[in-house]
């Protein structure tokens, strides 16, 4: 895991105390597309399960994640695909 991915993961763990988190660098799949950078860490896929998402809509969950990662999303990350579930939804 690269430095940017590790920084993002650390922030997400600190904020959401997830039961499961998987942050995958999908940048290589986007070679030749907008936002791709040599060396990766431009396109990510996030799967996160947290009790903190209880009572939140899909949009509210995505907004909360985007808020936590706002610094990274401004200039460094071109795309972030998010799957955010509660423990009940994940089982």
Secondary structure by P-SEA (a helix, b strand, c coil): ccaaaaaaaaaaaacccccbbbbbcccccccccccccccccccbbbbbbbcccccccaaaaaaaaaaaacccccccccbbbbbbbcccccc
